[in-house]
Amino acid sequence: MPASSYESAANYSGTRAFREMRTILLVEDDPLRALVRKSMLEKRFPDVKRVADAAEALCLIEQRVFSENLGLVISGHHAHGLSGPAFVAELHARLPEVPVLVLGSAAESAGDYASEGVRFLSRPVATEAIVAAAGEMVLKDARRTP
């Protein structure tokens, strides 16, 4: 991501959209990677929740209080069970309005996630680029929402 995009997203942190930010759900199976990403995200976003896999994420979004405040899902999981594209499809079947940022594996491509409200970043991806992309997606969603 160009530096200007990162700087632009970083500057949004003082805007109304960010102050009224909804929950970001980070789905990441690697504990160390999850710790680093969650820490970086929390510097810009006030409410970040981490789960280890797709099943846990889908269970969590069944809780009405949680799903009503969900603003973005960042999916970096690549563990056994539900594949990334299947997870995103199931998530959008339940919550079609929630944008998803996919941190793809080497075996995946953006074409695997060709649906509305999904952005694909191929790994390896810098944590700063994840934060910037999340900021752009949240801002775009805030502009769409009345």
Secondary structure, DSSP 8 states (H G I E B T S, - for coil): --HHHHHHHHHGGGSHHHHT--EEEEE-S-HHHHHHHHHHHHHH-S-EEEESSHHHHHHHHTSHHHHHTEEEEEE----SSS-HHHHHHHHHHH-TTS-EEEEE-TT--GGGG-STTEEEEESS--HHHHHHHHHHHHHHHHHH--
